[in-house]
């Protein structure tokens, strides 16, 4: 059965397609966008099949080429990565629909190159999610990072090259840290399989505690850079704001989320919560860093006039939410953090798509020039309004769900100060999003005729906007069926 | 107590929502568009009214829409107090709609579709707040109300309007954030946010300090009620067109604030807990400050709408004062003041609007002699003003009477003095308006008459309504009967 191999196929489909895109493109260029969307849709179906298997029969352990772990490469899927995998591939699917027109305009004549790298990035991200092998994590991290550097560098303005270079240097430092961490762990345990590592680590820690601690520190810093945790976020605003629209939407909503997932995986599956809480106390540092990120990101977002740049800084702040949820070390907060991976992914993708749509039609990036867009692009503006309200945390949207769990989690942890941080951040969110509303809808702008983006760009935006509402109202299902068992596995308590 | 499960409360929320959608789609045809608003207003009122007999019989109407988060459903429950607010707002919405049509058309305002759309959504918020069964649903509609009224406040889009709107938004959104925190904390401690007649916080071993902090955050959360020092959004919001001021300051926003505060005091904390911890009396004294200080502020303003705004700040605190007294008479007076103040204040604002449209005057000192040109408007104004001061036979007298009884019942002389002093202050700032309008000679020839019937009829009707409520408060199916049921619920714990 083809679905028995679904864990591998989610990666292999986009990987092989990446190679075939130039071949198909050689014969017929116009087919490529449809081909790419179809491939990603298949990968999406396999992701769903994976999560279904997990829900029906428990965690999946898939052995590459039949080599049993810990010697062969294992793909291990449980509720956590099954969920993240679906979220990520779904967003990429939506972005791939959106990308068609957007890429035609922004990268004329380079669609083949774009889609090849786009699929490589997809394969890398999916690989990062499903793999159960730590060295494999590094491999996929490099594949996806290099693809990401390339995608950023093709942005329209010349500054994009600089942004990409910056991203590359910082990203490589991060990858080196992670590689060092992996090496250290391999040194003391002699294995690279995650589950196996987790078993052997306590003993190794007793024998060589300093090496394990160093490895943990390398991981923490390395992934903090990839996640974009303040103050290691500096690559993010340039990369997101200067990349082509479709790339911004994809990177902002998937890459950092996947990095956050791997961070959770390393912290909770390999090192275990006890180690973090009682041995290294990393959760306190992380929680405070996250709190600073939440506030600093929002404050910096307020200072921006470039719409995409503002969204990038908003990402810095939202990443803080995810990390805060993880770092509070209780089940409620963890639920909030993980569900925010989905919620923020959807919201940020929608927002960057709106930014892209406005640039596509008018070329305007400065918020103060948005006057009248509410009349000329009514559907895009309405979608933006809904998503922005969700970012602020108005019920019954997804943004509210995240905030609710994070606030409850902070109370549960007895850290009232973080409740205050969440409240303050909501207020700052209002400040920077409201400015956009004001410019879009008010100031008595002379409204021209309705002039919307093509349907293939508008529809993805509307779907994501509708999801911010629907997934909020229907949040109970994923919470009960996916989040509850997931939290039990990674943070038993 | 019998619980009836019907879809009516949801319908009541959906009707204006559907109306809002229809308004968008008929933006090209003003008559059809405004027709939707009127039709929705009438249908909504009838829907709310149809629940009245069951409520008066002591039943509760309930409907769960969906369980959004574990034990956190979007759920409606209509009890006597909710019906009181629902009935008031849906009934007065009809008048405001007619009045708005008249006002917007006479001034040939821009963006009328947006205006009526937001107007409809605002009533969705108000009705949702009235009928919500738990804090979470209430919070949801509280935010709906804030967001939907913002475009109404800044309707003129002048720099002045925008800055007033920002202040409005900042205050109310901050309030929303505090409310969010409070709801989360209640959920954390009790595992539920459903309102109960005897409160839900009692018996969970929450430290008194925590209760007091929670109460304060709740009261910051109900900043829509414009307690001092969180009142200054209200005068700023006076940049809005007058029908909006009428809606905000008599029906939807501010009443949603006091409604929330009352829900929190009686249905979350509960009469017993409020009494035991002493929070009730603390709150009563706290709002007394607002009652007096706001009246002084009112005197200093020559702008009629601003003066009315400060009068609202003062009158809203009457409601919370009554409820905080925690005695049956006090609560009766407080709750009764919700519809009564609504009737009187909407009359006053509609009069102010009629003067703006026809006489183009906003300041009291300019209004010399307009009583002769607009006798009906100014008579209605006089009725409203008398009610504010608590003079019989206008409605305000009845609620104030109960408040006075409450303070005597509680044996609190200072509160009694505050109530009497406030009545005097009311006379002091309303009398000059009436005097100027009727007894001073105009500086120049006045060339206008009464406002259009669209505006004149609603304000006359609400003035007559205020009189009826004052002369015959205990008529069957009127507010007093409803309040009696509500008071019985909370004082006996709903048994």
HADDOCK unambig.tbl for C-alpha pairs under 7 A between the chains (distance, minus, plus):
assign (segid A and resid 394 and name CA) (segid B and resid 143 and name CA) 6.63 0.50 0.50
assign (segid A and resid 395 and name CA) (segid B and resid 140 and name CA) 5.37 0.50 0.50
assign (segid A and resid 396 and name CA) (segid B and resid 140 and name CA) 6.91 0.50 0.50
assign (segid A and resid 404 and name CA) (segid B and resid 184 and name CA) 6.92 0.50 0.50
assign (segid A and resid 408 and name CA) (segid B and resid 184 and name CA) 6.26 0.50 0.50
assign (segid A and resid 408 and name CA) (segid B and resid 188 and name CA) 6.55 0.50 0.50
assign (segid A and resid 423 and name CA) (segid B and resid 177 and name CA) 5.96 0.50 0.50
assign (segid A and resid 427 and name CA) (segid B and resid 174 and name CA) 6.55 0.50 0.50
assign (segid A and resid 442 and name CA) (segid B and resid 157 and name CA) 6.39 0.50 0.50
assign (segid A and resid 443 and name CA) (segid B and resid 157 and name CA) 5.32 0.50 0.50
assign (segid A and resid 444 and name CA) (segid B and resid 157 and name CA) 6.40 0.50 0.50
assign (segid A and resid 473 and name CA) (segid B and resid 68 and name CA) 5.36 0.50 0.50
assign (segid A and resid 474 and name CA) (segid B and resid 68 and name CA) 5.91 0.50 0.50
assign (segid A and resid 475 and name CA) (segid B and resid 68 and name CA) 5.89 0.50 0.50
assign (segid A and resid 475 and name CA) (segid B and resid 69 and name CA) 6.31 0.50 0.50
assign (segid A and resid 476 and name CA) (segid B and resid 68 and name CA) 5.56 0.50 0.50
assign (segid A and resid 476 and name CA) (segid B and resid 69 and name CA) 5.10 0.50 0.50
assign (segid A and resid 476 and name CA) (segid B and resid 70 and name CA) 6.55 0.50 0.50
